[in-house]
């Protein structure tokens, strides 16, 4: 019996490794007869694994999708990766924290002692950055409905709730991204609230950004690309017809989303910082290696042991000047003039802030 059990696990592992297995090759890999392979396949079926037999000259087997979840088999690296992923699931914003905790406990209970020790020594504490208000949670059923429409390339119809409360300045042409203009004021008390018509889109990607979920889609009514916050989406039950995929601006969803949150098109300049509304160039009295440790975007070019050329972008000229000033080093502005003016403006403001405040009159 132990030999048979070990062989069943080996067979299951092989079936998970590739889609189709000729019966003769399975017998060779397991060092058994084709008849024994057929018996072991029957045993796996009794355990709930949907192993499908393929007809043909060679014959073979395939592990197919079933109606229930059978026992799973993971190798060491997969088991550790799954445990770590479940520990950080609380930062996804998908409302699956409790389910992830229960799944982690289930996985941990069946781990071998050597793997349980590795997982227990790697305890991850997921801490979100402080927020003024709680981040909205997305119902997992909504994510599944959106994901199914993306996968099936089917037109998605959904109701899109308005933004509750004020938000920051407009960012690009996104629907509900960070900075979409605030929704119109509510109608007078007693007046019926008009229901906007459902949106019709060709869904292309479901993405996460800053602990929020977004749908990237082609809006059929506005004839343009849009991003929608998933926590404001209520899918309609029926999806529309299938559609051929369009080419996303920027060449990739990462470039598209990054550009949209910068408030510009998806094009990227040759210097790597294209797209920011304000872009400037300075020389800092710091080694290039020191600057590179504290900047994730832009260009840093070494000019000497203690000098480097830096090209950065930002939302505004004062914001760019402040970002450069945080390096606490002498600055030589190469251009443009707007950046030099921003430094002068901040210098005046900071000088005034550094003056002692007059005592209030009694």
HELIX and SHEET records of a PDB file:
HELIX    1   1 UNK A    2  UNK A   17  1                                  16    
HELIX    2   2 UNK A   23  UNK A   30  1                                   8    
HELIX    3   3 UNK A   34  UNK A   46  1                                  13    
HELIX    4   4 UNK A   76  UNK A   87  1                                  12    
HELIX    5   5 UNK A   89  UNK A   91  5                                   3    
HELIX    6   6 UNK A   97  UNK A  110  1                                  14    
HELIX    7   7 UNK A  113  UNK A  121  1                                   9    
HELIX    8   8 UNK A  140  UNK A  152  1                                  13    
HELIX    9   9 UNK A  230  UNK A  232  5                                   3    
HELIX   10  10 UNK A  253  UNK A  262  1                                  10    
HELIX   11  11 UNK A  288  UNK A  292  1                                   5    
HELIX   12  12 UNK A  317  UNK A  325  1                                   9    
HELIX   13  13 UNK A  337  UNK A  354  1                                  18    
SHEET    1   A 3 UNK A  20  UNK A  22  0                                        
SHEET    2   A 3 UNK A  60  UNK A  63 -1                                        
SHEET    3   A 3 UNK A  51  UNK A  54 -1                                        
SHEET    1   B 5 UNK A 224  UNK A 229  0                                        
SHEET    2   B 5 UNK A 212  UNK A 219 -1                                        
SHEET    3   B 5 UNK A 199  UNK A 209 -1                                        
SHEET    4   B 5 UNK A 155  UNK A 160 -1                                        
SHEET    5   B 5 UNK A 233  UNK A 235 -1                                        
SHEET    1   C 4 UNK A 299  UNK A 304  0                                        
SHEET    2   C 4 UNK A 307  UNK A 314 -1                                        
SHEET    3   C 4 UNK A 278  UNK A 284 -1                                        
SHEET    4   C 4 UNK A 331  UNK A 335 -1                                        
END                                                                             
